[in-house]
Amino acid sequence: MTGPNRLRDSASRPIVLTSHPAAGGASLPVRWGASDPEVRGPIVATLNNPGGRNAIGAHSGQYSVYRALAVAAGRLSPDHRPDLKDTAPALPIGPFPQWADPRRIVSLDPWGHVATEAFAGAIGAGWDVRPTIAVTRARLNMPEVGLAVGAGRLEPDGEVLTAAGDVRVTKIAIEPVWWLPGVAERFGIAEGALRRALFEQTGGMFPELVTRPDLRVFLPPIGGASVYLFGDPALLGRPETRVACRIHDECNGSDVFGSDICTCRPYLAHGVEVCVAMAQRGGAGVMVYNRKEGRALGEVTKFLVYNARKRQEGGDRADAYFLRTECVAGVSDMRFQELMPDVLHWLGVTRIDELVSMSDLKHGPIVESGIEVVKRVPIPDGLIPADAQVEMDAKKAAGYFTDRVPDAEELALAKGRGLLG
């Protein structure tokens, strides 16, 4: 040991176990919400210069642990710096006025996709600045799109939708970057309380949360989001552009493997269809896919709840749908949609003409963040699997949807369980 807060690894390099406030604060201060990226400053979370970091955590979100494993196994040099030549976005996104509003965006770095350009000065000075957003082009192919073509709901146009059934899209990957003061404000809590909970409930994984109040940016080890844009992305941010949007939270069992116990993949496919149709009419489609498996409770918890629901007396029932989840997880939902609208503000969206969702849990935060919703598009009854009807009935009873007004008793129950704002 070289002191109470240090030890050395096999290469005799010191490892910092805890940190304390530096005399002058972070070497590169972050002025969140500044309209000029050079004034805002880059996010530096790399470890090759620990004293110069201005963010807590590490890049790559949940994959940062695999990076650690690769380093430990000797397959990756801890000093590796990526060659970012030719990795710039395939097409420009922004900037939009919302990028300069520190209350609009608190959970991602608006400049994360243009880090090498926006922070060229800092990189030239030797700082290891890495992108947290990547923008590329691709084609999307889903059997449901072909079925929509066969049914006459969609028609190939050679631009958005090809004759082969491929949808041309812009794909965006986003890593989470939390501005802690803004996240705390979004939830109406003190920044100190947020920091302490993050420190304690991760088993003390990030001591800088409580030892470095000067570091106000956190890169949490959680999943980020993927965005699929339909139509010309240059149309985004224009008041005349009609926008269709689906905010979708990950459901591996349904989205990937087609499980019929919920409506997730059918709603995902329906959202793609609505976005394609909007793009073909000269508007823009936005599909946001958030990594929040099992209402952010995780897949293990979700499957445990499946067992409990099916084995309860009387079988799987709508009136016990959320209760069984609460018995296992302690809460029915941890997606916390308060942070969800950030990506829409990053895309310059100010109005959604067709929101492919009937969930008040999603509609409420979007509208409260200042984005107008003109119309909400429900999932057609014919797309709801028989075994998923229990889920739909439970959500209707809990007041999830605005196409049905719950009675006083149902509304009180929903609010008591935190299902409504």
N, C-alpha and C positions, 0 to 999 in steps of 0.2 A: 504493500500500500504506500502511496505517496502522499497521503493526507486523508482526512476524514471523508472527503467527497470524491476520491479518485482511486482507481486501481489500474492495472495494465493488462492488455491482452497478450496473446502469444507473440505478437510482433513488437512488444514493449512500447506500444503507443498508449498514452494516458486515455482513460475513459472517464468522462464526466458523469457522475451519478446524480448529482443535484446541482442546481444552478442558483445564483443569487443575483439580484439587480446589479447591472453594470453601472459604474459611476455616471457615464454619460448616456445611458440607455442604449438602444439598438444602434448599430453602426449605420444602418440605412433605415431611417424612420419611415413609417408608412402613414401617409395622409389620405386615409380612405375617403373616396368621393371626389377627389381632385379631378378636374376635367382634363388636365395635362398629365399624361402618364409619367413624365419625368418628375413632376411635382409629387404625384401620388407615390412613386417609388416602386421598385420591383419587390416581389415576394421571394425571399431567399430562405429556403428550408433545407438546403443541402448540408451535408455534414463534413465536407472537406475543409471547412473553416468555421468550426463551432462558435468561435467568438464573434463571428460576423453574421450569424443567422439573425433574422428579424421575425421569424415565425416559429411557432411550436409545432411539433409533429414532423411528418415527412411526406414527400411526394408519393403519388400513386395510390393514395387512399388505402383500401383494404389489402392491396397488393404489396404494400410496403413490407409486410411480414415475409412475403416470398423473397423480396429483395434481400432482406436480412439473412434468410436461410441460404440464399445463393452465395452471399459473402462468407457466411460461416463455413459453408461446404467448399470454399475455395474456388468456386466457379465464376465469381464476379469480383473484380477489384473494387474495394470500397472507394477508391479514388477515381473511378471511371467517370468521365464527363462525356455526355452524348454528342455525337456529331450531328448537328441540327440543320446541316445544309439541305436545301430542297424540301424541308418539312413544313414550310409556311402553308397557311390555309389555302385550299383549292380555289376559294373565292372569298371576297371580303364580307365580313359581318360587322356592321357598325362603323364608327361609334354612333351611339344614340344618346339623346339627352339624359336618359335614365342612368347612364353610367356615372354621371356626375351628381347623382342624388344618393347620399350615403344611407338613406332609409329605404330606397327601392331595392338595392342589391346588397345583401350581407353574407350570402352563403357560397358565392363563387367570385373569382377574380375576373372582372369585365375585360381586362387586358390579357387574360391568360392565353389566348390563341395567337397573339401577336407579340409575345414576350421578347423574342429575339430582335424584333424591329423597334418596339416601343422602348426597350431598355438596352439598346445597343451601346449606349455610353457606359452603363454599369458593367455590361459584359466585357467591353473593351478594357475596362479598368481591372478585370480579373474576377468579377463576381460570377458565381455559378448560378445563373438564372435559368429556370426551366419552365416550359409551357405547362399549363394545367388544363388547356382546352385544345383539341385538335379538330380541324374541319376538313372533310374530304368528300368526294363524290362516289356514288355507288348505284347499284340497281337492287331493288327489293322485289322478291317474288314470293307470293303467298297463294296457296290453292284457292283461298276465299276470293281473291281478286279475279281469278279465272271464272269462278262460279258467278260472280257479279256480272262479268262480261257475258257469260252464257245466259243469264237471266235478263239481260238487257238493261241493267242498272248502270253499267259502265260501258264505254265504247272506246277502243284503242284510237289514239289520235296521232301516234308516232312521235309525240314530244314527251308528254307526261307519262303516258301508258303506251307501251309498244304492242305490236301485233302478237308478240310471243308471250304477252302477259307480264312483262317486266315493268316496274315503276321506277322511273329515274328520280333519285333523291339526293339530297345533300345530307351527309351524316356528320354528327357532331358528338364528340365524347367530352364530358366535363368532369373534372375532379373537384371534390368539395374544398372550398377555401372559406373559412368562417372568420368574419370580422366580429370578434367577441362582443364589443360594445353594442353593435347593431343587432346581433342575435339575442342578446339579453333584453334589449329594448323591445324587440319583436314579441317576446314572450312576457313582457311586463315584469321582469325580475331584475335584481341587481347583478351587475357583472361579476362581483365577487362570489355571489351564490352560485352562478353558473359555473365559474371556474372551479369552485370547490367540489361541486357535484361531478363535473367531468373528471376531476382528479380522483375523487374517492371511488366513483362507480366504475372506473377502469382499473381499479386495484392499484392506484398510484402510478399508472403507466406514464403519465406526463407530469413530472414534478414542477416543470416550468410554469404550469398553469397557476400554481400558488406561490412560486418563488420569483417569477419574473413578470410583475405587473406591467413592465414597460413593453413586453411582447404581447401584442393585442390581436395577432393573426394566428389562427389554429388550423392545421390541416388534419382533420380527424381521420382515423383509419376505418372509414365506412365506404360503402358503394356510392358512386356518383350518379350521373344520368347520361343517357344517350338521347339525342334529338334527331328526328328525321324531318327534313323540310321538303315539302312537295311544291313544285312550281319554282318560279324565279325568286331566290332569296332577296334580290335587290328590291323587291316589292315591299318587303317588311319595313315597318316604320313610317309608311306613307298613310296618311289619314284616309285616302280613297280606297286602299286595298282591303278587300274582304278577306277575312281570316277564318278558317276552320281549325279547331284545336281539340286534341284528345290528350289529357294528362293521365298517364297509365302507370300504375304501381306494379312492380314485378310480381309475377305469379308463375314460377317455373313449371309447376305441375300442369297448369292449363296452357300457358303461353307456348311452352316448348313441347310438352308431352300430350297435350290435348285432353287432360282429365275433365270429366263432365260434371264434377261436383260444384263448379262455380262458373261464372259468366265471363271470366277474364279474357280468354282468347277470343270468344265471340265478340266481346266489346272492343278488343284490340283490332280485330279484323274490320269491324264496322267503322271504327275510327279511321283506319287506313282508307276505306272506301269513301268516306265523307271528305277526307283530305284530298284524295285524288280528284273527286268531282269538283271540289272548290278550285283546285289548281287548273283544271280544264276550263273552268269558267273565267279564268284570268285572275283569280285570287291566289292565296297562299294557304298551304296546309302545314300545320305544326303538330307533330307527334312527340311528346315528351315521355320518355320511359325511365322511371325512377327505380333505383335498386333498393326497394323497401319490401322485401319478401315477407309474406304473411302479415301484412299491415305493420311491417317493421318489427314484428315479434320473432321472426325467423322461421325457417322451414320445419325445424324439429318441433317447436311449439305448435305450429299449425297442424302437423300430423298428429300430435298428441291430442289436440282438440278434436280432430276428425274422429279419433277413436272414442273419445268421451261422448261426443254427440251421438254417434251411432249406437253406443251401448247403454245410453240412458233409458230409463223406463219410459215406454211409449214411443221409442225410436227418435229419429232426428226431427226436431220440432222447431218451428220458427220462434216460438215464445222463449225457448231456452238457448237460442243460437249464440247470443252474445254472453249470456251467463256462463256457458261452458268455457268460453275463451277467458273470461275474467277469473274463473276458478283456477285455471292453469297458469295464466300469465300475470294475473293481478290487475290487468287493464285490458280493455277490448281493442284498443288501437293505439299505436305509438308512431304513426306516420308523421304526425305534427305538420300538417299542410301549411302552417304559417310561413315556412321557408320556400314552399313550392313555387309561388309566383315569380321568384327571382329570375328564373331562366326566361320567363316571358318578357320581363323588363329588359333583360340582356338582349333579347331579339328585337327590341323596339316596339313590342306589341302594346297598343293602347286600347284596342277594341277587339273582341272576339265575336264574330257574327254567328258562328255555329260552334257551341261548346258541346262536344260529344260526351256528355255525362249528365246524370240527373242527381249526382251526389251533392248535397249541401256542404259536405266536408271539403269539397274542392271549390265549389262555386263561391262560398262565403269568403275565403281568403283571397281569391282572385279579385272579386269586386271590392273588397275592403282595401286592397292594395292600389286601387285607382284604375283598374282595367274594366271597361264596360263589357257586359255580356248581353248580347242582343237576343239570342235564342239558345235554348238547351235541347239537344238531340238525344232522345232516349234510345235504348237498344230495342230493336223490333222484337215482339213477343216470339216470333218464329225462330229467333236465334238463341233463345234461352233453353239449355238442356234440361231435361226433366228433373234430374237430381239436383239441379241448381235452383229449383223453384223455392226451396226452403230458404236459401240465402236471400232471394229477392223478397219473399214475404217478410223475413225478419227485418230487412232494411226498410221496407215500407212501414212496418209497424214502429220502427225506431225513429221515423221522421227523416230518413236519409234523403228522400226525394220530395220535390216540390209539386209533383203532379198529383199528390194526395195530401190532404191536410190532416195531420194526426189529431186525435182528440186530446183533451187536457191530461188524462192519465198517461197516455203514450208519450206526450211531449215532456212531461215531468220525468218519466223514466229515462228518456233519451238524454235529457240534460244532466240527470244524475249520474249517468254513465259516461259523460264527457263526449257524447256523440255529436252534440250540437254546440255551437260557440257559446 
